[in-house]
Amino acid sequence: MSDRDDFAAGPLDSRRAQIEALVPAAMRLVADWEDRFGPYAVHPSTALDPAALDAALSAFAQRMDTNYPFFHPRFAGQMLKPPHPAAVAGYLAGMLVNTNNHSLDGGPATTWMEREAVTQIAAMLGLPDDGIGHLTGGGTVANLEALFVARQLRPGTAVAHSAQSHYTHARMCHVLGIESRAIPCDAAGRMDLDALEAQLKTGEVGTVVLTAGTTGTGAVDPIRDALGLRDRYGVRLHVDAAYGGFFTLLARGRDPLVPADLSAVGACDSVVIDPHKHGLQPYGCGAILLGDPDLSRFYQHDSPYTYFTSDDLHLGEIALECSRPGASAAALWFTLQLLPLEAERGLGPILAASLRAARDFGGRVRDGDALVLLQAPPLDIVTYFPDRAAASAVDAASRAVLEAGMAADDPVFLSLLQVDADALAAARPGLARDADGASVLRSVLMKPEHELATAWLHGRVSALAAAAG
Ligand SMILES: *Cc1c(COP(=O)(O)O)cnc(C)c1O
């Protein structure tokens, strides 16, 4: 697969063909709607000078040229990939109208699309059908809202989250003036529930944040057992499923492809999920879901500007953000029309392909000589490192592979994860602990195309690891 032409096979072409079909269709749909309102005089101030346009376009192309190829299987680094062409078309149509889902006044069509899409996601997660929820700018704001609601319900108590949870939890607790406590994890990166229970016994913790798919390794916390602790200690359970939430699609059935704890997400009190991670959406699309509709009382406010056209719920009445892009809702709704949240068709097979890619690549790493597997991938994130005898050498070799991979003629784009010496030594017996920890390599295989490129990827990274000093 080192020959560049090998990558030009079917899947890339079909993505481009989808864009070329869907984007003009979205433009036409909006133009037809606009035409219904009759012609109007165009103001000369909005005219473009063709020469200036040429210059701006070539400057733009130059800037865009420096991007990493997130769309390509060569990009096996961070959690980044382009949105599905359906999302691009939906977003484009929504953006051309530029609705504001703050209120039904600003986004009459897209508010209903948002409500339907959020209902579908809540059903996928197994949340109660009368819960409330909405889209946000991303997982950060969604988690901020969940922690805000938790603070209102459990004033004066601390929030516990795992040591491997996203850094946003400690940070947003700081913003909200809540104490946060990091709970240690086991070797697989899952919250240690004995350590959690010791904290709960103090009576000082009111809310526990569980992570369904950590950003570093994809670990899923023991959610089912945590439900028992909720009953015993009366704490509130929030699940940060920003990364892993869509994998619940594959958690049911006789042979679940993913950790069974994902099927317990819906029994928790609030959930955050990021459609801009595994829901095929462009950035700017997170979601917060609350099981209890009465919690809307915490958002109460008056708006002298909006909420005039309808007595139905305006989403601004249950959100902290004011203006929000209706285009995000249009993109998500339209995507779900084409790719429903189902295991056997739509999104399910896309996610299943990236899981198989991670397992296959992880197996190749484990069976080969040049690399060591840090842990079996719980989802689609593989963590591994060049086989070296000491922690400091692992660190140097991982960094060298990252750099050399990006600079090569046959490039590969990876990412790094900082891990402690215990985790390294558990994966590679006999490792000299001459440092507290090391950077290891991390590949988020979140594109289905990665399934077709694992042999190439393993060969490429192994060669780089062997060559790294
Ligand atoms: C990405 C992520 C976040 C942060 O969300 P943004 O969408 O980047 O704001 C929080 N938690 C987890 C588990 C994540 O993967």
The ligand as an ORCA input file, in Angstrom:
! r2SCAN-3c Opt
* xyz 0 1
  C     -13.704     15.318     23.287
  C     -14.079     15.022     24.686
  C     -14.474     16.035     25.568
  C     -14.439     17.487     25.190
  O     -15.384     17.756     24.231
  P     -15.188     18.853     23.068
  O     -16.219     18.415     22.092
  O     -13.777     18.736     22.580
  O     -15.469     20.177     23.672
  C     -14.883     15.670     26.825
  N     -14.865     14.388     27.218
  C     -14.469     13.390     26.402
  C     -14.484     11.982     26.897
  C     -14.051     13.671     25.107
  O     -13.635     12.677     24.297
*
